[in-house]
Amino acid sequence: MYRKIALYSIFITLFVLFNLSCNESRVITGWGQDGDIHVLADSTIWNTLSSVLSETFEKPIITPQNEIEFTLIKTDIETFKRFKNLIFLATLDSNDPVSDLVKSNLSSEAMDKVRNNESYLFMQKEKWASEQVILFLVAPDVEQLKARIQENEDGLYKLLNDYWLDVIAQRLYHRNEQKELSNQFLEKYGWTVRVPYDYEVFISKPDSHFIMLRRMLPERWLFVYWEDSDNPSEITPTWILEKRDKFGKLYYEGDMVEQKFVQPEIDTVNFLDHRAIYIKGLWRNDSKEAGGPFRSYSFYNESDNRIYMLDYAIFQPRLKDSKRGYLRQAEVIMRTFQTRSEIEGKQ
């Protein structure tokens, strides 16, 4: 059974139950990096929950240097309003400034939900700045709050990650989207992806069922491979890794999957309502002394009896530059994939 996170288990309560007073209007884009989370909490609460929050949000990313999905930053209560990602940690039995601020703005209905363990998470978007998301995590006491975070770790991460995928999608497609190119893919090959304005077709081998898109600065590329099949069990991690090495040799000057020093991470996931094998790893090119991260989804589509493989890779040789933003862009683009049969089925 492939993993599918049920967000209802997080017990999200809409912001209508929470009214943090502020007379300022949203006039700026939130400060800081997309992946920085600024946390407001009393030192006692922070000391108890920091490791749990780290396990929830600071998940490691496979890149040539050590990176994490989000970075937690403890922030002063006087200077928080303009940051992009905010988490408030509060308990009903505490009188610290952060808890008092949160409790004073909870509605009576919200307070009852917290006391009765019906809710612990309240969410607002773009309250003080654009591209801003705020999570208020509240429980009767710190041990109960810790338990709720641990119980809902995957859902909390997905909630914040999905928010940023939506923001990045708006950035990527807000102007000059190459809709004509997407329509050509659909007409010629029976599948399509939304193409941002700054990508180009770099390799086109329709007879071999292989199309690669690329953009530069830094270099990123997405390939789509497809083949007719009536055997879904053909898709295995070994099959995928061998295909990827084959394409690297044929089309990209010898790129191959790094399997000696860093093993790829392999999972079975729900991707666009398909059971897919998801691989995160590193590619390398020995002749160029180059390498970087890649992400790959492979799945069987019953409606057209095809195997599809979507693969995105990055080359950013400046080690100090983060890759996580580009990897989220990769996820956004791959999630726009559709087949003709799926599009016709929605009409």
C-alpha positions as CSV (number, residue, x, y, z in Angstrom):
1,M,0.0,0.0,0.0
2,Y,1.6,3.3,-1.0
3,R,2.0,6.0,1.4
4,K,-0.8,8.6,1.4
5,I,-0.9,11.2,4.2
6,A,-4.4,12.1,5.5
7,L,-4.2,15.7,6.4
8,Y,-7.5,15.5,8.4
9,S,-5.5,13.8,11.1
10,I,-3.7,17.1,11.8
11,F,-7.0,18.8,13.0
12,I,-6.4,22.1,11.3
13,T,-8.6,24.8,12.6
14,L,-9.2,27.7,10.2
15,F,-7.9,31.2,11.1
16,V,-11.5,32.4,11.8
17,L,-11.1,31.1,15.3
18,F,-7.9,33.0,15.7
19,N,-7.7,36.8,15.5
20,L,-4.1,38.0,16.2
21,S,-4.6,41.8,16.2
22,C,-2.6,43.8,13.8
23,N,-3.4,47.1,12.1
24,E,-0.6,46.9,9.5
25,S,-1.5,46.1,5.9
26,R,0.4,43.6,3.7
27,V,2.7,45.8,1.7
28,I,5.9,43.7,1.4
29,T,7.0,40.3,0.5
30,G,8.0,38.3,3.6
31,W,11.6,38.5,4.6
32,G,14.1,35.7,4.6
33,Q,14.6,32.5,2.7
34,D,11.7,30.4,1.6
35,G,13.0,27.5,3.7
36,D,13.6,29.4,6.9
37,I,11.1,28.9,9.7
38,H,11.1,31.5,12.5
39,V,9.8,30.0,15.7
40,L,8.4,32.1,18.6
41,A,8.4,30.3,21.9
42,D,9.3,30.7,25.6
43,S,12.8,29.2,26.2
44,T,11.3,26.4,28.4
45,I,8.9,25.3,25.7
46,W,11.5,25.7,23.0
47,N,14.0,23.5,24.9
48,T,11.4,20.8,25.2
49,L,10.2,20.9,21.6
50,S,13.1,22.0,19.5
51,S,14.3,18.4,18.8
52,V,10.8,17.3,17.8
53,L,10.4,20.3,15.5
54,S,13.8,19.6,14.0
55,E,12.7,16.0,13.2
56,T,9.5,17.3,11.7
57,F,10.9,20.1,9.4
58,E,14.7,19.8,9.2
59,K,14.7,16.7,7.1
60,P,18.0,15.9,5.3
61,I,18.2,16.5,1.5
62,I,20.5,14.3,-0.7
63,T,22.8,16.9,-2.2
64,P,26.6,17.1,-2.7
65,Q,26.8,19.1,0.6
66,N,24.6,18.7,3.7
67,E,21.3,20.5,3.4
68,I,17.9,20.3,5.1
69,E,14.4,20.9,3.8
70,F,13.6,23.7,6.3
71,T,15.8,25.6,8.8
72,L,14.4,26.4,12.2
73,I,15.4,29.9,13.7
74,K,14.3,30.9,17.1
75,T,13.0,34.5,16.8
76,D,12.4,37.4,19.2
77,I,8.7,38.3,19.8
78,E,9.5,41.9,18.9
79,T,10.7,41.3,15.3
80,F,8.7,38.5,13.8
81,K,5.9,40.0,11.7
82,R,7.7,40.3,8.4
83,F,9.2,36.8,8.1
84,K,7.8,34.3,5.6
85,N,7.4,31.2,7.8
86,L,6.3,31.6,11.4
87,I,5.5,29.0,14.1
88,F,4.1,30.1,17.5
89,L,4.4,27.5,20.3
90,A,2.0,28.1,23.1
91,T,0.5,26.2,26.1
92,L,-2.6,27.1,28.1
93,D,-0.8,26.5,31.4
94,S,2.0,29.0,30.6
95,N,2.1,32.7,31.2
96,D,5.1,33.5,29.0
97,P,4.8,36.4,26.5
98,V,4.3,34.2,23.5
99,S,1.6,31.9,25.1
100,D,-0.2,35.0,26.5
101,L,-0.2,36.6,23.1
102,V,-1.6,33.5,21.5
103,K,-4.2,32.8,24.2
104,S,-5.4,36.4,24.2
105,N,-6.3,36.1,20.5
106,L,-7.9,32.7,20.6
107,S,-11.7,32.8,20.3
108,S,-13.6,31.0,23.1
109,E,-14.5,28.3,20.6
110,A,-10.9,27.8,19.8
111,M,-9.9,27.7,23.5
112,D,-12.5,25.0,24.1
113,K,-11.2,22.9,21.1
114,V,-7.7,23.1,22.6
115,R,-8.8,22.1,26.1
116,N,-10.8,19.2,24.7
117,N,-7.9,18.1,22.5
118,E,-10.0,18.6,19.4
119,S,-7.5,21.0,17.8
120,Y,-4.0,22.1,18.3
121,L,-3.1,23.7,15.0
122,F,-4.4,27.1,13.8
123,M,-3.2,28.5,10.4
124,Q,-3.1,31.9,8.7
125,K,-1.7,33.0,5.4
126,E,-0.3,36.4,4.4
127,K,-1.4,38.2,7.6
128,W,1.5,40.7,7.7
129,A,3.3,40.1,4.4
130,S,2.8,38.3,1.1
131,E,4.1,34.8,0.7
132,Q,3.7,34.4,4.5
133,V,2.3,31.3,6.3
134,I,1.8,31.2,10.1
135,L,1.2,28.1,12.2
136,F,0.0,28.4,15.8
137,L,0.6,25.2,17.7
138,V,-1.3,25.2,21.0
139,A,-2.0,22.6,23.7
140,P,-3.0,22.5,27.4
141,D,0.6,21.8,28.4
142,V,4.0,21.3,26.7
143,E,4.0,17.4,26.9
144,Q,0.6,17.3,25.2
145,L,1.9,19.7,22.5
146,K,5.0,17.6,22.0
147,A,2.8,14.5,21.6
148,R,0.6,16.2,19.0
149,I,3.6,17.3,17.0
150,Q,5.1,13.8,17.0
151,E,1.7,12.2,16.1
152,N,1.3,14.5,13.1
153,E,5.0,14.9,11.9
154,D,4.4,13.9,8.3
155,G,1.2,16.0,8.0
156,L,2.8,19.1,9.5
157,Y,5.8,18.9,7.1
158,K,3.4,18.3,4.1
159,L,1.3,21.3,5.1
160,L,4.2,23.7,5.0
161,N,5.9,22.1,2.0
162,D,2.7,22.1,-0.1
163,Y,2.2,25.8,0.8
164,W,5.6,26.6,-0.7
165,L,5.0,24.4,-3.8
166,D,1.9,26.5,-4.4
167,V,3.9,29.7,-4.0
168,I,6.7,28.5,-6.3
169,A,4.1,27.4,-8.9
170,Q,2.7,31.0,-9.0
171,R,6.2,32.3,-9.5
172,L,7.1,29.9,-12.2
173,Y,3.9,30.3,-14.3
174,H,2.9,33.9,-13.6
175,R,4.2,35.1,-17.0
176,N,5.1,33.8,-20.4
177,E,4.3,30.2,-19.7
178,Q,5.0,28.2,-22.9
179,K,1.5,26.9,-23.4
180,E,2.0,26.2,-27.1
181,L,4.9,23.9,-26.4
182,S,2.8,22.1,-23.8
183,N,0.1,21.6,-26.4
184,Q,2.6,20.3,-28.9
185,F,3.7,17.6,-26.4
186,L,0.1,16.6,-25.9
187,E,-0.7,16.5,-29.6
188,K,2.5,14.6,-30.6
189,Y,3.1,12.3,-27.6
190,G,-0.1,12.0,-25.6
191,W,1.3,13.7,-22.5
192,T,2.1,17.2,-21.4
193,V,3.8,19.3,-18.7
194,R,3.5,23.0,-18.1
195,V,6.7,24.7,-19.3
196,P,8.0,27.8,-17.6
197,Y,9.1,30.7,-19.9
198,D,12.8,30.1,-19.5
199,Y,13.0,26.3,-20.4
200,E,13.8,25.0,-23.9
201,V,13.6,21.6,-25.6
202,F,17.2,20.5,-25.3
203,I,16.9,16.9,-26.6
204,S,14.1,15.5,-28.7
205,K,14.2,11.8,-29.6
206,P,10.5,11.0,-30.2
207,D,11.4,7.7,-31.9
208,S,13.1,6.7,-28.6
209,H,10.3,8.2,-26.6
210,F,12.6,10.6,-24.9
211,I,12.2,14.4,-24.5
212,M,14.5,16.6,-22.3
213,L,13.8,20.2,-21.3
214,R,16.6,22.4,-19.9
215,R,17.3,25.8,-18.5
216,M,20.6,27.5,-17.4
217,L,22.0,29.5,-14.6
218,P,22.1,27.2,-12.8
219,E,21.7,24.3,-15.2
220,R,18.6,22.2,-14.6
221,W,17.0,19.6,-16.8
222,L,13.8,17.5,-16.9
223,F,13.4,14.4,-19.1
224,V,10.2,12.5,-19.8
225,Y,10.5,8.9,-21.0
226,W,7.6,6.6,-21.9
227,E,7.0,3.2,-23.3
228,D,4.0,1.0,-24.2
229,S,3.6,-1.9,-21.8
230,D,1.0,-4.2,-20.3
231,N,3.2,-5.2,-17.4
232,P,3.3,-2.7,-14.5
233,S,5.6,-5.1,-12.5
234,E,8.3,-4.2,-15.0
235,I,8.9,-1.0,-13.0
236,T,11.5,-1.8,-10.3
237,P,14.2,0.3,-8.7
238,T,16.8,-1.7,-10.7
239,W,15.0,-1.0,-14.0
240,I,14.8,2.7,-13.2
241,L,18.4,3.1,-12.3
242,E,19.6,1.2,-15.3
243,K,17.3,3.3,-17.6
244,R,18.7,6.4,-16.1
245,D,22.3,5.4,-16.6
246,K,21.5,4.4,-20.1
247,F,20.0,7.8,-20.9
248,G,22.9,9.6,-19.3
249,K,25.3,7.7,-21.5
250,L,23.2,8.2,-24.7
251,Y,22.1,11.8,-24.3
252,Y,24.1,13.5,-21.5
253,E,27.8,12.8,-21.9
254,G,28.0,10.0,-19.5
255,D,26.0,11.0,-16.4
256,M,25.3,8.1,-14.1
257,V,23.7,7.5,-10.7
258,E,26.0,7.7,-7.7
259,Q,25.8,4.4,-5.9
260,K,29.2,3.9,-4.4
261,F,29.4,6.7,-1.7
262,V,25.8,7.8,-1.4
263,Q,23.0,5.3,-2.0
264,P,19.8,6.6,-3.6
265,E,16.7,6.8,-1.4
266,I,13.8,4.7,-2.8
267,D,10.2,4.9,-1.8
268,T,6.8,4.0,-3.1
269,V,4.5,7.0,-3.1
270,N,1.3,8.4,-4.5
271,F,2.2,10.7,-7.4
272,L,-0.7,12.3,-9.2
273,D,-3.0,9.5,-8.1
274,H,-0.6,6.8,-9.5
275,R,1.4,4.3,-7.5
276,A,4.9,5.4,-8.3
277,I,8.5,4.6,-7.4
278,Y,10.2,7.7,-6.2
279,I,14.0,7.9,-6.2
280,K,16.1,10.7,-4.6
281,G,19.8,10.6,-5.2
282,L,23.0,12.0,-6.8
283,W,24.2,11.9,-10.4
284,R,27.8,12.1,-11.3
285,N,29.9,12.5,-14.4
286,D,33.5,11.3,-13.9
287,S,34.9,12.7,-17.1
288,K,33.7,16.2,-16.1
289,E,34.2,15.8,-12.4
290,A,30.7,17.0,-12.0
291,G,27.6,15.9,-10.1
292,G,24.4,17.0,-8.3
293,P,21.0,15.9,-7.0
294,F,18.2,14.3,-9.0
295,R,14.6,13.3,-8.4
296,S,12.7,10.6,-10.3
297,Y,9.2,9.4,-10.5
298,S,8.2,6.2,-12.5
299,F,4.7,4.8,-12.7
300,Y,2.3,2.8,-14.9
301,N,-0.7,4.6,-16.4
302,E,-3.5,2.1,-17.0
303,S,-5.6,4.5,-19.2
304,D,-3.0,4.4,-22.0
305,N,-1.0,1.3,-21.1
306,R,2.2,3.1,-20.7
307,I,5.1,3.4,-18.3
308,Y,6.2,6.9,-17.6
309,M,9.5,8.1,-16.1
310,L,9.9,11.8,-15.1
311,D,13.4,12.8,-13.9
312,Y,14.8,16.2,-12.9
313,A,18.4,17.0,-12.1
314,I,20.5,20.0,-11.1
315,F,24.1,21.1,-11.6
316,Q,25.0,24.0,-9.3
317,P,28.8,23.7,-8.7
318,R,29.0,26.5,-6.2
319,L,28.8,24.5,-3.0
320,K,27.6,27.5,-0.9
321,D,24.4,27.9,-3.0
322,S,21.4,26.0,-1.7
323,K,19.8,23.4,-3.9
324,R,16.5,23.0,-2.0
325,G,14.7,25.8,-3.8
326,Y,15.6,24.3,-7.2
327,L,14.4,20.9,-6.0
328,R,11.0,22.4,-5.0
329,Q,10.8,23.9,-8.5
330,A,11.5,20.4,-9.9
331,E,8.6,19.0,-7.8
332,V,6.2,21.8,-9.0
333,I,7.0,21.2,-12.7
334,M,6.7,17.4,-12.5
335,R,3.4,17.7,-10.7
336,T,1.9,19.4,-13.7
337,F,2.3,16.2,-15.8
338,Q,-0.9,14.9,-17.4
339,T,-1.7,12.4,-20.1
340,R,-4.3,12.9,-22.9
341,S,-6.5,10.2,-21.4
342,E,-6.5,11.9,-18.0
343,I,-7.3,15.3,-19.5
344,E,-10.1,13.9,-21.6
345,G,-11.5,12.0,-18.6
346,K,-11.9,15.4,-16.7
347,Q,-13.8,17.0,-19.6
